[in-house]
């Protein structure tokens, strides 16, 4: 049975999925980091810049 654990560190959110390996008794984990804000912020800035240019503000 795969189990999960969620936590936050600063502004980042993490989900860890883990499962015990029957032969060894060890647990194997995969970590997923949610960094959507870091990925989308440059796109938002680019969109705002494009809107400024479209409105005729070439000094932005």
FENQUI-V535910 format. One record per helix or strand of 2 or more residues. SS is the DSSP state (hx for helix, st for strand). FROM is the first residue (numbers start at 0). TO is the last residue. If there is no record, write none. Layout:
BEGIN
SS_FROM_TO / SS_FROM_TO
END
This chain:
BEGIN
st_2_8 / st_11_19 / st_26_33 / hx_35_53
END
